[in-house]
Each structure stands twice: as C-alpha cells, then as structure tokens.
Amino acid sequence: MSLVPDPGTGPRPPSPQLGLLPTIIFGSRWLQLPLYLGLIVAQCVYIALFLKELWHLSWHALDLTEQQIMMSVLALIDVVMISNLLVMVIVGGYETFVSRLELRGHPDEPEWLGHVNASALKIKLAMAIIGISSIALLRTFIEAGNLGSNRAGFTETAVMWQVLIHLTFVVSAIGIAYVDKLSDSGPRKHAE
C-alpha cells in the first residue's frame, strides 16, 4: 500500500484566467461534440446491422453451407471490429481533444484510456483499420474459389487491389508507429 497520494484524486488547482480570444479558441474544441454524438448514432446503426446479420444467420443456419456460415460470422466480426473502432474514436477522441471523462477508479474504465494521447490514438486506429481490412481480405480469399465462374462477386484485379490496399494500410501503420517512436525518442534524448 502506497502512502503517496494519487495525483488524479483530491481537489484540482484553480484554472488560470484566460483572455477573451484564448477562451474562444480553447472553447472551440466543444464544436467537436456533435461529431462524437453523431458517431454514437452511427454505433446504433451498426448495432441494428449486427442484429440483422445475426437474425439472418440464426434463421437460415440449417439452410446455409459451411462457407456461407463462415462468411456470415466474418460479417458479424467485421461489424464488431468497426464498432470497436467507433468506441476508440468516440471515447479516445473526446478524452484527447474535448474534455476529460473523469473515469479514474471507475470499474469499467477502459485499460487503454489511461495512456491515450493523439499519437497512441493514431496507432490504435491504424491497427483497428488493419484488423478490419484483414477480415475483408479473408472474406475475399474464402470466396476466391469462385473466381472465373458466374458466382464470383469480384475479379482477379479486384483481389489484387484489395491486397495492395491492405498492404498500404500495413505500411502506413508501420510508418506511423516509426514516426511516433522517433518523436518520442527525441524528447527523451533532449531531457538526458
């Protein structure tokens, strides 16, 4: 048990008085609030889509082939991953750019929220986008057996473009992480 008080608890020091222009500029961050509320509405749309897909899968489970069931499950996973991405953007973005949520000590506080900043949020978003792209690519690969037939939902060129776009996401995420690492190492070297 530590005797050092947690800096997140206790009274806050008084806020500094700002002039009119800094108050307006700093207050403009609240203009993002409707955007985050809109993303919450989008989250509700994804819940409806998930329930629709789940209902379709459950209702037709005995009539579907194994491949069709796998494709339906991948569609559900895709919706969940996009929903997770929305939560990261809503909670992390609001906490980073608008106002603190004051969740310290709350039993449901997300573990990742304690160390979120703009750089960490970018990397988390890039990783989520790669995950979503991976699911879409997996769905394409499962259907690749139909290439050249009338049942194919895409062409070989479309598969190639999906792979190239996915690789672009991966390279971009590596680049973001590398630049973030470089920017973090600069202040550390300067502090030493």
C-alpha atoms as an extended CHARMM CRD file, in Angstrom:
* protein
*
       192  EXT
         1         1  MET       CA              0.0000000000        0.0000000000        0.0000000000  PROA      1               0.0000000000
         2         2  SER       CA              1.4530000000        3.3080000000       -1.0900000000  PROA      2               0.0000000000
         3         3  LEU       CA              1.4470000000        6.3890000000        1.0990000000  PROA      3               0.0000000000
         4         4  VAL       CA              1.9480000000        8.6690000000       -1.8970000000  PROA      4               0.0000000000
         5         5  PRO       CA             -1.3800000000       10.2890000000       -2.8290000000  PROA      5               0.0000000000
         6         6  ASP       CA             -2.7290000000        9.6160000000       -6.3110000000  PROA      6               0.0000000000
         7         7  PRO       CA             -2.3770000000       12.8150000000       -8.3730000000  PROA      7               0.0000000000
         8         8  GLY       CA             -5.7460000000       12.0430000000      -10.0220000000  PROA      8               0.0000000000
         9         9  THR       CA             -7.6010000000       12.4150000000       -6.7250000000  PROA      9               0.0000000000
        10        10  GLY       CA             -8.1920000000       15.3850000000       -4.4960000000  PROA      10              0.0000000000
        11        11  PRO       CA             -9.0140000000       18.9680000000       -5.3100000000  PROA      11              0.0000000000
        12        12  ARG       CA             -7.7270000000       20.4860000000       -8.5120000000  PROA      12              0.0000000000
        13        13  PRO       CA             -5.7350000000       23.6890000000       -8.5440000000  PROA      13              0.0000000000
        14        14  PRO       CA             -7.7340000000       26.7010000000       -9.7310000000  PROA      14              0.0000000000
        15        15  SER       CA             -7.8590000000       27.1900000000      -13.5020000000  PROA      15              0.0000000000
        16        16  PRO       CA             -5.8770000000       30.1360000000      -14.8760000000  PROA      16              0.0000000000
        17        17  GLN       CA             -7.9080000000       33.0720000000      -16.1470000000  PROA      17              0.0000000000
        18        18  LEU       CA             -7.7830000000       33.3330000000      -19.9280000000  PROA      18              0.0000000000
        19        19  GLY       CA             -8.3720000000       36.3680000000      -22.0940000000  PROA      19              0.0000000000
        20        20  LEU       CA            -11.3480000000       36.5850000000      -24.4470000000  PROA      20              0.0000000000
        21        21  LEU       CA             -9.5760000000       35.3080000000      -27.5890000000  PROA      21              0.0000000000
        22        22  PRO       CA             -7.8460000000       32.3490000000      -25.8700000000  PROA      22              0.0000000000
        23        23  THR       CA            -11.1710000000       31.4640000000      -24.2130000000  PROA      23              0.0000000000
        24        24  ILE       CA            -12.9360000000       31.4440000000      -27.6010000000  PROA      24              0.0000000000
        25        25  ILE       CA            -10.1510000000       29.4500000000      -29.2670000000  PROA      25              0.0000000000
        26        26  PHE       CA             -9.8820000000       26.9370000000      -26.4290000000  PROA      26              0.0000000000
        27        27  GLY       CA            -13.6740000000       26.6850000000      -26.1720000000  PROA      27              0.0000000000
        28        28  SER       CA            -13.9390000000       25.8840000000      -29.8820000000  PROA      28              0.0000000000
        29        29  ARG       CA            -12.9790000000       22.3050000000      -29.0330000000  PROA      29              0.0000000000
        30        30  TRP       CA            -16.6020000000       21.8450000000      -27.9410000000  PROA      30              0.0000000000
        31        31  LEU       CA            -17.6240000000       22.1900000000      -31.5940000000  PROA      31              0.0000000000
        32        32  GLN       CA            -16.4820000000       18.5670000000      -31.9290000000  PROA      32              0.0000000000
        33        33  LEU       CA            -19.1770000000       17.3720000000      -29.5140000000  PROA      33              0.0000000000
        34        34  PRO       CA            -21.8600000000       16.9820000000      -32.2480000000  PROA      34              0.0000000000
        35        35  LEU       CA            -19.3700000000       14.9080000000      -34.2440000000  PROA      35              0.0000000000
        36        36  TYR       CA            -18.8700000000       12.4650000000      -31.3720000000  PROA      36              0.0000000000
        37        37  LEU       CA            -22.6330000000       12.3370000000      -30.7550000000  PROA      37              0.0000000000
        38        38  GLY       CA            -23.0740000000       11.5550000000      -34.4630000000  PROA      38              0.0000000000
        39        39  LEU       CA            -20.6220000000        8.6750000000      -34.1200000000  PROA      39              0.0000000000
        40        40  ILE       CA            -22.7460000000        7.3510000000      -31.2530000000  PROA      40              0.0000000000
        41        41  VAL       CA            -25.7200000000        7.3590000000      -33.6540000000  PROA      41              0.0000000000
        42        42  ALA       CA            -23.5390000000        5.5030000000      -36.1930000000  PROA      42              0.0000000000
        43        43  GLN       CA            -22.7750000000        2.9810000000      -33.4300000000  PROA      43              0.0000000000
        44        44  CYS       CA            -26.5380000000        2.4120000000      -33.0620000000  PROA      44              0.0000000000
        45        45  VAL       CA            -26.7810000000        1.8000000000      -36.8180000000  PROA      45              0.0000000000
        46        46  TYR       CA            -24.0660000000       -0.8460000000      -36.5180000000  PROA      46              0.0000000000
        47        47  ILE       CA            -25.9770000000       -2.4880000000      -33.6680000000  PROA      47              0.0000000000
        48        48  ALA       CA            -29.0090000000       -2.7310000000      -35.9780000000  PROA      48              0.0000000000
        49        49  LEU       CA            -26.8050000000       -4.1680000000      -38.7580000000  PROA      49              0.0000000000
        50        50  PHE       CA            -25.2990000000       -6.7110000000      -36.3370000000  PROA      50              0.0000000000
        51        51  LEU       CA            -28.7390000000       -7.8260000000      -35.1450000000  PROA      51              0.0000000000
        52        52  LYS       CA            -29.9400000000       -8.1230000000      -38.7610000000  PROA      52              0.0000000000
        53        53  GLU       CA            -26.9190000000      -10.2850000000      -39.6990000000  PROA      53              0.0000000000
        54        54  LEU       CA            -27.2970000000      -12.3900000000      -36.5480000000  PROA      54              0.0000000000
        55        55  TRP       CA            -31.0210000000      -12.8900000000      -37.2200000000  PROA      55              0.0000000000
        56        56  HSD       CA            -30.2930000000      -13.9300000000      -40.8200000000  PROA      56              0.0000000000
        57        57  LEU       CA            -27.6000000000      -16.3770000000      -39.6930000000  PROA      57              0.0000000000
        58        58  SER       CA            -29.7580000000      -17.8630000000      -36.9260000000  PROA      58              0.0000000000
        59        59  TRP       CA            -32.9020000000      -18.1180000000      -39.0350000000  PROA      59              0.0000000000
        60        60  HSD       CA            -31.1780000000      -19.7340000000      -42.0410000000  PROA      60              0.0000000000
        61        61  ALA       CA            -28.4340000000      -21.7050000000      -40.2480000000  PROA      61              0.0000000000
        62        62  LEU       CA            -29.7710000000      -25.0940000000      -41.3510000000  PROA      62              0.0000000000
        63        63  ASP       CA            -30.1050000000      -23.9770000000      -44.9820000000  PROA      63              0.0000000000
        64        64  LEU       CA            -26.6380000000      -22.4410000000      -45.3350000000  PROA      64              0.0000000000
        65        65  THR       CA            -23.4410000000      -24.1570000000      -46.4040000000  PROA      65              0.0000000000
        66        66  GLU       CA            -20.3910000000      -24.0950000000      -44.1360000000  PROA      66              0.0000000000
        67        67  GLN       CA            -18.8210000000      -21.4280000000      -46.3550000000  PROA      67              0.0000000000
        68        68  GLN       CA            -21.9430000000      -19.2520000000      -46.1510000000  PROA      68              0.0000000000
        69        69  ILE       CA            -21.9970000000      -19.6180000000      -42.3530000000  PROA      69              0.0000000000
        70        70  MET       CA            -18.3180000000      -18.6870000000      -42.2050000000  PROA      70              0.0000000000
        71        71  MET       CA            -18.9830000000      -15.6260000000      -44.3640000000  PROA      71              0.0000000000
        72        72  SER       CA            -21.8800000000      -14.5850000000      -42.1040000000  PROA      72              0.0000000000
        73        73  VAL       CA            -19.7290000000      -14.9850000000      -38.9860000000  PROA      73              0.0000000000
        74        74  LEU       CA            -16.9710000000      -12.9330000000      -40.6160000000  PROA      74              0.0000000000
        75        75  ALA       CA            -19.5640000000      -10.2590000000      -41.4050000000  PROA      75              0.0000000000
        76        76  LEU       CA            -20.5020000000      -10.2200000000      -37.6880000000  PROA      76              0.0000000000
        77        77  ILE       CA            -16.8370000000       -9.9580000000      -36.6890000000  PROA      77              0.0000000000
        78        78  ASP       CA            -16.3960000000       -7.1230000000      -39.1900000000  PROA      78              0.0000000000
        79        79  VAL       CA            -19.2980000000       -5.2010000000      -37.6310000000  PROA      79              0.0000000000
        80        80  VAL       CA            -17.8630000000       -5.7520000000      -34.1350000000  PROA      80              0.0000000000
        81        81  MET       CA            -14.4090000000       -4.5300000000      -35.1990000000  PROA      81              0.0000000000
        82        82  ILE       CA            -15.8640000000       -1.4090000000      -36.8100000000  PROA      82              0.0000000000
        83        83  SER       CA            -17.9030000000       -0.8570000000      -33.6540000000  PROA      83              0.0000000000
        84        84  ASN       CA            -14.7210000000       -1.1790000000      -31.5610000000  PROA      84              0.0000000000
        85        85  LEU       CA            -13.0840000000        1.3800000000      -33.8360000000  PROA      85              0.0000000000
        86        86  LEU       CA            -16.0120000000        3.7310000000      -33.2370000000  PROA      86              0.0000000000
        87        87  VAL       CA            -15.6600000000        3.3230000000      -29.4530000000  PROA      87              0.0000000000
        88        88  MET       CA            -11.9410000000        4.1140000000      -29.6510000000  PROA      88              0.0000000000
        89        89  VAL       CA            -12.6040000000        7.2260000000      -31.7110000000  PROA      89              0.0000000000
        90        90  ILE       CA            -15.5290000000        8.3980000000      -29.5750000000  PROA      90              0.0000000000
        91        91  VAL       CA            -14.0020000000        7.8140000000      -26.1390000000  PROA      91              0.0000000000
        92        92  GLY       CA            -10.3450000000        8.4070000000      -27.0130000000  PROA      92              0.0000000000
        93        93  GLY       CA            -11.0260000000       11.3790000000      -29.2560000000  PROA      93              0.0000000000
        94        94  TYR       CA            -13.3530000000       13.0590000000      -26.7830000000  PROA      94              0.0000000000
        95        95  GLU       CA            -10.8840000000       12.4900000000      -23.9220000000  PROA      95              0.0000000000
        96        96  THR       CA             -7.9310000000       13.6980000000      -26.0220000000  PROA      96              0.0000000000
        97        97  PHE       CA             -9.4400000000       16.6550000000      -27.8600000000  PROA      97              0.0000000000
        98        98  VAL       CA            -12.5270000000       17.8600000000      -25.9870000000  PROA      98              0.0000000000
        99        99  SER       CA            -12.6590000000       17.1830000000      -22.2480000000  PROA      99              0.0000000000
       100       100  ARG       CA            -11.7050000000       14.6750000000      -19.5810000000  PROA      100             0.0000000000
       101       101  LEU       CA            -14.2420000000       11.9730000000      -18.8400000000  PROA      101             0.0000000000
       102       102  GLU       CA            -13.0690000000       11.6240000000      -15.2010000000  PROA      102             0.0000000000
       103       103  LEU       CA            -13.2000000000        7.8230000000      -15.2540000000  PROA      103             0.0000000000
       104       104  ARG       CA            -10.2810000000        7.2300000000      -12.8740000000  PROA      104             0.0000000000
       105       105  GLY       CA            -11.2370000000        4.4990000000      -10.4500000000  PROA      105             0.0000000000
       106       106  HSD       CA            -14.4270000000        3.5690000000      -12.3080000000  PROA      106             0.0000000000
       107       107  PRO       CA            -14.6670000000       -0.2450000000      -12.5100000000  PROA      107             0.0000000000
       108       108  ASP       CA            -15.4450000000       -0.1030000000      -16.2420000000  PROA      108             0.0000000000
       109       109  GLU       CA            -12.6640000000        2.3250000000      -17.1960000000  PROA      109             0.0000000000
       110       110  PRO       CA            -11.0120000000        1.0050000000      -20.3790000000  PROA      110             0.0000000000
       111       111  GLU       CA             -7.4130000000       -0.0650000000      -19.7010000000  PROA      111             0.0000000000
       112       112  TRP       CA             -6.1160000000        1.7490000000      -22.7750000000  PROA      112             0.0000000000
       113       113  LEU       CA             -7.7130000000        5.0770000000      -21.8490000000  PROA      113             0.0000000000
       114       114  GLY       CA             -5.1780000000        5.7970000000      -19.0910000000  PROA      114             0.0000000000
       115       115  HSD       CA             -2.3640000000        6.2810000000      -21.5860000000  PROA      115             0.0000000000
       116       116  VAL       CA             -4.1900000000        7.6220000000      -24.6160000000  PROA      116             0.0000000000
       117       117  ASN       CA             -2.9140000000       10.6570000000      -26.4640000000  PROA      117             0.0000000000
       118       118  ALA       CA             -3.1170000000       11.7430000000      -30.0870000000  PROA      118             0.0000000000
       119       119  SER       CA             -0.1510000000        9.5510000000      -31.1200000000  PROA      119             0.0000000000
       120       120  ALA       CA             -1.3780000000        6.4600000000      -29.2800000000  PROA      120             0.0000000000
       121       121  LEU       CA             -4.8630000000        7.0010000000      -30.6820000000  PROA      121             0.0000000000
       122       122  LYS       CA             -3.4870000000        7.1630000000      -34.2460000000  PROA      122             0.0000000000
       123       123  ILE       CA             -1.6150000000        3.8910000000      -33.7760000000  PROA      123             0.0000000000
       124       124  LYS       CA             -4.6430000000        2.1670000000      -32.2080000000  PROA      124             0.0000000000
       125       125  LEU       CA             -6.8430000000        3.3770000000      -35.0560000000  PROA      125             0.0000000000
       126       126  ALA       CA             -4.3270000000        2.2040000000      -37.6600000000  PROA      126             0.0000000000
       127       127  MET       CA             -4.2120000000       -1.2410000000      -36.0340000000  PROA      127             0.0000000000
       128       128  ALA       CA             -8.0210000000       -1.3990000000      -35.9380000000  PROA      128             0.0000000000
       129       129  ILE       CA             -8.2120000000       -0.4560000000      -39.6240000000  PROA      129             0.0000000000
       130       130  ILE       CA             -5.6970000000       -3.2090000000      -40.4340000000  PROA      130             0.0000000000
       131       131  GLY       CA             -7.8610000000       -5.6760000000      -38.4920000000  PROA      131             0.0000000000
       132       132  ILE       CA            -10.9820000000       -4.6090000000      -40.3980000000  PROA      132             0.0000000000
       133       133  SER       CA             -9.1080000000       -4.8100000000      -43.6950000000  PROA      133             0.0000000000
       134       134  SER       CA             -7.8180000000       -8.2770000000      -42.7310000000  PROA      134             0.0000000000
       135       135  ILE       CA            -11.3640000000       -9.5480000000      -42.1790000000  PROA      135             0.0000000000
       136       136  ALA       CA            -12.4800000000       -8.1300000000      -45.5460000000  PROA      136             0.0000000000
       137       137  LEU       CA             -9.4600000000       -9.7220000000      -47.2280000000  PROA      137             0.0000000000
       138       138  LEU       CA            -10.1440000000      -13.0590000000      -45.5140000000  PROA      138             0.0000000000
       139       139  ARG       CA            -13.7130000000      -12.9530000000      -46.8230000000  PROA      139             0.0000000000
       140       140  THR       CA            -12.3470000000      -12.3140000000      -50.3140000000  PROA      140             0.0000000000
       141       141  PHE       CA             -9.8730000000      -15.1870000000      -50.0260000000  PROA      141             0.0000000000
       142       142  ILE       CA            -12.6310000000      -17.5610000000      -48.9050000000  PROA      142             0.0000000000
       143       143  GLU       CA            -14.6770000000      -16.6070000000      -51.9560000000  PROA      143             0.0000000000
       144       144  ALA       CA            -11.6270000000      -16.7760000000      -54.2560000000  PROA      144             0.0000000000
       145       145  GLY       CA            -12.5440000000      -20.3300000000      -55.1970000000  PROA      145             0.0000000000
       146       146  ASN       CA            -15.3610000000      -18.8630000000      -57.2960000000  PROA      146             0.0000000000
       147       147  LEU       CA            -13.0240000000      -16.7010000000      -59.4190000000  PROA      147             0.0000000000
       148       148  GLY       CA            -13.7000000000      -17.1550000000      -63.1120000000  PROA      148             0.0000000000
       149       149  SER       CA            -17.2090000000      -18.5080000000      -62.5440000000  PROA      149             0.0000000000
       150       150  ASN       CA            -20.5510000000      -16.7300000000      -62.7720000000  PROA      150             0.0000000000
       151       151  ARG       CA            -20.8390000000      -16.9040000000      -58.9520000000  PROA      151             0.0000000000
       152       152  ALA       CA            -17.7200000000      -14.7900000000      -58.4010000000  PROA      152             0.0000000000
       153       153  GLY       CA            -18.5260000000      -11.4900000000      -56.7310000000  PROA      153             0.0000000000
       154       154  PHE       CA            -15.2560000000       -9.9300000000      -57.9270000000  PROA      154             0.0000000000
       155       155  THR       CA            -12.4220000000      -10.2830000000      -60.4270000000  PROA      155             0.0000000000
       156       156  GLU       CA             -8.7600000000      -11.1710000000      -60.0340000000  PROA      156             0.0000000000
       157       157  THR       CA             -7.9730000000       -7.4730000000      -60.4580000000  PROA      157             0.0000000000
       158       158  ALA       CA            -10.2960000000       -6.6350000000      -57.5610000000  PROA      158             0.0000000000
       159       159  VAL       CA             -8.4920000000       -9.1980000000      -55.3660000000  PROA      159             0.0000000000
       160       160  MET       CA             -5.1450000000       -7.6840000000      -56.3390000000  PROA      160             0.0000000000
       161       161  TRP       CA             -6.3880000000       -4.1880000000      -55.4360000000  PROA      161             0.0000000000
       162       162  GLN       CA             -7.7040000000       -5.3970000000      -52.0720000000  PROA      162             0.0000000000
       163       163  VAL       CA             -4.3170000000       -6.9380000000      -51.2660000000  PROA      163             0.0000000000
       164       164  LEU       CA             -2.4930000000       -3.7560000000      -52.3310000000  PROA      164             0.0000000000
       165       165  ILE       CA             -4.8200000000       -1.5590000000      -50.2700000000  PROA      165             0.0000000000
       166       166  HSD       CA             -4.3490000000       -3.8330000000      -47.2520000000  PROA      166             0.0000000000
       167       167  LEU       CA             -0.5620000000       -3.6970000000      -47.6600000000  PROA      167             0.0000000000
       168       168  THR       CA             -0.8240000000        0.1080000000      -47.8950000000  PROA      168             0.0000000000
       169       169  PHE       CA             -2.6480000000        0.1180000000      -44.5390000000  PROA      169             0.0000000000
       170       170  VAL       CA              0.0680000000       -2.1020000000      -43.0130000000  PROA      170             0.0000000000
       171       171  VAL       CA              2.9270000000        0.0480000000      -44.3650000000  PROA      171             0.0000000000
       172       172  SER       CA              1.1240000000        3.2110000000      -43.2220000000  PROA      172             0.0000000000
       173       173  ALA       CA              0.6830000000        1.8120000000      -39.7010000000  PROA      173             0.0000000000
       174       174  ILE       CA              4.3590000000        0.8600000000      -39.5570000000  PROA      174             0.0000000000
       175       175  GLY       CA              5.2550000000        4.3650000000      -40.7440000000  PROA      175             0.0000000000
       176       176  ILE       CA              3.0050000000        5.9990000000      -38.1240000000  PROA      176             0.0000000000
       177       177  ALA       CA              4.4980000000        3.8250000000      -35.3720000000  PROA      177             0.0000000000
       178       178  TYR       CA              8.0420000000        4.5660000000      -36.5600000000  PROA      178             0.0000000000
       179       179  VAL       CA              7.4730000000        8.3260000000      -36.7080000000  PROA      179             0.0000000000
       180       180  ASP       CA              5.8480000000        8.1590000000      -33.2600000000  PROA      180             0.0000000000
       181       181  LYS       CA              8.8720000000        6.2660000000      -31.9200000000  PROA      181             0.0000000000
       182       182  LEU       CA             11.2230000000        8.8480000000      -33.4500000000  PROA      182             0.0000000000
       183       183  SER       CA              9.2500000000       11.7220000000      -31.9690000000  PROA      183             0.0000000000
       184       184  ASP       CA              9.2340000000       10.0510000000      -28.5280000000  PROA      184             0.0000000000
       185       185  SER       CA             12.9610000000        9.3420000000      -28.5750000000  PROA      185             0.0000000000
       186       186  GLY       CA             13.7870000000       12.9580000000      -29.4490000000  PROA      186             0.0000000000
       187       187  PRO       CA             12.4030000000       14.4970000000      -26.2230000000  PROA      187             0.0000000000
       188       188  ARG       CA             13.9410000000       11.6930000000      -24.1320000000  PROA      188             0.0000000000
       189       189  LYS       CA             17.4260000000       12.3210000000      -25.5700000000  PROA      189             0.0000000000
       190       190  HSD       CA             16.9530000000       16.0540000000      -25.0880000000  PROA      190             0.0000000000
       191       191  ALA       CA             15.9250000000       15.5380000000      -21.4320000000  PROA      191             0.0000000000
       192       192  GLU       CA             19.0300000000       13.4630000000      -20.7270000000  PROA      192             0.0000000000
